[in-house]
Amino acid sequence: MNKIMLIGNLGKDPDMNYTQSGMAIARFTLAVNRYTKSSATGERQKETEWFNIVAMNKLAEICSEYLHKGTKVYIEGRLQQRKYTDKNNIERTAVEVIANEMEILTPKSATSSADFMAGSMDDLGDLEDHGGGDETPF
């Protein structure tokens, strides 16, 4: 069985592309934090691991539309390794998480407040115009 579950924050907005056959592909990085105690000092230390996430088809379109840098998400999928040749003609191996499930964990109130604060003084109007609605798009 090949299954991975991650909770973390997007490192950048998803990059959306389409294959020649029209399949949607979204790619983004996910920062996952892990906390450990230093054996020498006993202090709590944070370690961050980065994962390359690939979403396809409808999930890619949803990720592209609703995820942004800093969004906290739950990703479930499988690990995939692929070989490629870089621009210096060196063979490399990439490890990616092929997502099959995604759940946004950032509270709507936090994203609504961020959207509201990002607006200029001229844009201060009804909060529902800034993402304050209660409908879940998926």
KEKE-3310 file (N, C-alpha, C; in steps of 0.2 Angstrom, whole numbers, plus 5000, padded with zeros to 4 digits):
npx = (5004:5003:5002:5000:4998:4996:4998:4999:5006:5004:5017:5018:5007:4996:5003:4995:4992:4988:4988:4992:4981:4971:4970:4969:4982:4989:5002:5010:5020:5021:5023:5028:5027:5037:5039:5052:5062:5077:5091:5102:5099:5085:5076:5062:5062:5059:5056:5055:5048:5048:5036:5032:5018:5006:4991:4977:4965:4949:4951:4963:4959:4951:4960:4968:4959:4955:4966:4980:4996:5001:4989:4982:4981:4974:4981:4979:4986:4997:5014:5026:5039:5049:5060:5071:5079:5090:5093:5107:5110:5110:5105:5091:5081:5064:5053:5036:5020:5006:4991:4975:4965:4959:4958:4953:4960:4962:4953:4937:4935:4947:4953:4943:4945:4959:4957:4949:4957:4967:4962:4960:4957:4947:4940:4932:4919:4904:4906:4904:4907:4920:4923:4916:4906:4895:4895:4901:4912:4914)
npy = (4994:5011:5026:5042:5055:5071:5087:5103:5119:5129:5133:5141:5149:5138:5131:5131:5120:5113:5097:5091:5084:5090:5088:5094:5100:5104:5111:5112:5117:5110:5114:5105:5105:5098:5094:5093:5088:5095:5084:5089:5101:5101:5109:5114:5111:5116:5108:5109:5101:5099:5096:5091:5093:5086:5088:5082:5084:5087:5090:5097:5109:5114:5116:5125:5136:5139:5138:5146:5154:5150:5144:5133:5115:5099:5085:5070:5056:5048:5042:5046:5042:5049:5049:5061:5072:5085:5102:5103:5091:5080:5066:5065:5062:5064:5066:5065:5070:5063:5069:5064:5068:5083:5094:5110:5118:5130:5142:5149:5162:5167:5168:5176:5188:5191:5193:5204:5213:5215:5223:5239:5255:5261:5250:5246:5239:5229:5215:5202:5203:5201:5187:5182:5174:5159:5148:5132:5128:5115)
npz = (5000:4996:5003:5009:5021:5024:5034:5032:5026:5012:5002:4991:4979:4969:4954:4938:4925:4909:4901:4884:4880:4887:4901:4918:4928:4943:4953:4968:4983:4999:5016:5030:5047:5060:5077:5089:5103:5109:5113:5120:5126:5129:5124:5114:5097:5080:5065:5047:5034:5016:5004:4987:4979:4968:4959:4950:4936:4941:4955:4953:4947:4958:4968:4962:4961:4975:4984:4991:4994:5010:5015:5025:5024:5022:5015:5005:4998:4986:4986:4973:4963:4950:4936:4928:4917:4920:4915:4914:4909:4918:4926:4937:4952:4956:4969:4972:4979:4974:4974:4980:4988:4996:5009:5015:5029:5034:5044:5038:5043:5045:5032:5026:5034:5030:5017:5017:5024:5014:5005:4998:5005:4998:4994:5005:5009:5009:5018:5013:5000:5000:5002:5012:5013:5016:5009:5004:4991:4987)
capx = (5000:5006:4997:5003:4993:5000:4994:5004:5004:5006:5023:5016:5001:4997:5004:4990:4993:4984:4991:4989:4974:4966:4969:4971:4987:4991:5007:5012:5024:5018:5028:5025:5032:5038:5042:5056:5066:5084:5093:5107:5096:5078:5072:5058:5064:5054:5059:5051:5050:5044:5033:5030:5011:5003:4984:4975:4958:4944:4955:4968:4955:4948:4966:4970:4955:4954:4972:4984:5001:5000:4983:4983:4977:4976:4982:4980:4988:5002:5021:5028:5046:5050:5067:5071:5086:5090:5096:5114:5110:5111:5099:5089:5074:5059:5048:5030:5014:5000:4985:4968:4960:4962:4953:4956:4960:4962:4946:4935:4935:4954:4954:4939:4949:4964:4955:4946:4963:4971:4958:4962:4952:4941:4936:4929:4911:4900:4911:4902:4911:4927:4924:4913:4900:4895:4894:4907:4912:4916)
capy = (5000:5017:5031:5047:5060:5077:5093:5109:5126:5130:5137:5146:5148:5132:5132:5127:5119:5108:5093:5092:5081:5094:5086:5099:5098:5109:5109:5117:5115:5110:5114:5102:5106:5093:5097:5088:5091:5094:5080:5092:5107:5099:5114:5112:5113:5115:5106:5109:5097:5102:5091:5093:5091:5086:5087:5082:5084:5092:5092:5102:5115:5116:5118:5131:5141:5140:5137:5151:5153:5150:5141:5126:5110:5092:5082:5063:5054:5042:5045:5044:5044:5049:5051:5066:5074:5092:5107:5101:5084:5076:5062:5066:5058:5068:5063:5069:5067:5063:5070:5062:5071:5089:5098:5116:5118:5137:5144:5154:5169:5169:5170:5182:5194:5192:5196:5211:5218:5216:5228:5246:5259:5262:5244:5244:5238:5223:5209:5196:5204:5199:5180:5181:5169:5153:5142:5128:5126:5108)
capz = (5000:4995:5005:5013:5024:5027:5035:5031:5023:5005:5001:4985:4975:4964:4947:4935:4918:4905:4896:4877:4880:4891:4908:4922:4933:4948:4957:4973:4988:5006:5022:5035:5053:5065:5083:5093:5109:5109:5118:5123:5130:5131:5121:5108:5090:5074:5059:5042:5028:5010:4999:4981:4978:4961:4959:4943:4934:4945:4961:4951:4946:4964:4971:4958:4963:4982:4988:4990:4998:5017:5016:5029:5021:5023:5008:5006:4991:4986:4984:4966:4960:4943:4934:4923:4915:4921:4910:4913:4907:4924:4928:4944:4954:4959:4973:4972:4982:4969:4979:4978:4993:4999:5013:5017:5036:5037:5045:5033:5046:5044:5025:5025:5037:5026:5010:5019:5026:5008:5001:4999:5009:4993:4993:5011:5008:5012:5019:5009:4994:5001:5003:5019:5012:5020:5005:5003:4984:4985)
cpx = (5004:5002:5001:4997:4997:4995:5000:5001:5007:5012:5022:5010:5002:4998:4999:4992:4989:4989:4988:4982:4969:4966:4972:4977:4989:4997:5009:5016:5020:5023:5024:5030:5031:5042:5046:5059:5073:5087:5098:5104:5089:5074:5068:5061:5059:5058:5054:5053:5045:5042:5031:5023:5009:4995:4982:4967:4954:4948:4960:4965:4953:4954:4968:4966:4955:4960:4976:4990:4999:4994:4985:4978:4979:4976:4983:4981:4993:5009:5022:5035:5046:5057:5066:5078:5086:5093:5104:5115:5112:5105:5097:5082:5070:5054:5042:5025:5008:4994:4978:4963:4963:4956:4956:4955:4960:4955:4944:4936:4942:4955:4949:4943:4955:4962:4952:4952:4967:4968:4961:4956:4946:4937:4932:4922:4909:4906:4910:4905:4918:4928:4921:4907:4901:4895:4901:4907:4913:4914)
cpy = (5006:5023:5036:5052:5065:5083:5098:5115:5126:5135:5143:5144:5142:5135:5128:5126:5114:5104:5094:5089:5084:5092:5092:5096:5104:5106:5114:5113:5115:5110:5111:5102:5100:5096:5092:5092:5090:5089:5084:5097:5105:5104:5111:5115:5111:5113:5106:5105:5099:5096:5094:5089:5091:5084:5087:5082:5089:5094:5097:5109:5118:5119:5125:5137:5143:5140:5143:5150:5154:5147:5134:5121:5103:5089:5074:5061:5048:5046:5042:5046:5044:5052:5056:5069:5082:5096:5106:5094:5079:5073:5063:5062:5063:5064:5067:5066:5068:5063:5067:5064:5077:5092:5104:5117:5125:5139:5149:5161:5171:5172:5176:5188:5196:5196:5203:5216:5219:5221:5235:5250:5260:5256:5242:5244:5232:5218:5203:5197:5202:5192:5178:5176:5163:5147:5139:5126:5119:5103)
cpz = (5000:4997:5010:5015:5026:5029:5035:5028:5017:5005:4995:4982:4970:4957:4943:4927:4915:4901:4889:4876:4884:4898:4912:4927:4937:4952:4962:4979:4995:5011:5027:5041:5057:5071:5087:5099:5108:5114:5122:5128:5132:5128:5115:5102:5085:5068:5053:5036:5022:5006:4993:4979:4971:4962:4952:4942:4939:4951:4959:4951:4953:4968:4968:4960:4970:4986:4986:4995:5006:5019:5020:5026:5023:5016:5009:4998:4992:4984:4977:4965:4953:4941:4928:4922:4916:4915:4909:4911:4912:4926:4935:4945:4958:4963:4974:4976:4977:4974:4976:4983:4995:5003:5016:5025:5039:5038:5040:5036:5045:5037:5023:5028:5033:5020:5012:5020:5019:5004:5002:5003:5004:4992:4999:5010:5012:5013:5015:5002:4994:5003:5010:5018:5016:5016:5004:4995:4982:4991)
residu = (MET:ASN:LYS:ILE:MET:LEU:ILE:GLY:ASN:LEU:GLY:LYS:ASP:PRO:ASP:MET:ASN:TYR:THR:GLN:SER:GLY:MET:ALA:ILE:ALA:ARG:PHE:THR:LEU:ALA:VAL:ASN:ARG:TYR:THR:LYS:SER:SER:ALA:THR:GLY:GLU:ARG:GLN:LYS:GLU:THR:GLU:TRP:PHE:ASN:ILE:VAL:ALA:MET:ASN:LYS:LEU:ALA:GLU:ILE:CYS:SER:GLU:TYR:LEU:HIS:LYS:GLY:THR:LYS:VAL:TYR:ILE:GLU:GLY:ARG:LEU:GLN:GLN:ARG:LYS:TYR:THR:ASP:LYS:ASN:ASN:ILE:GLU:ARG:THR:ALA:VAL:GLU:VAL:ILE:ALA:ASN:GLU:MET:GLU:ILE:LEU:THR:PRO:LYS:SER:ALA:THR:SER:SER:ALA:ASP:PHE:MET:ALA:GLY:SER:MET:ASP:ASP:LEU:GLY:ASP:LEU:GLU:ASP:HIS:GLY:GLY:GLY:ASP:GLU:THR:PRO:PHE)
# end
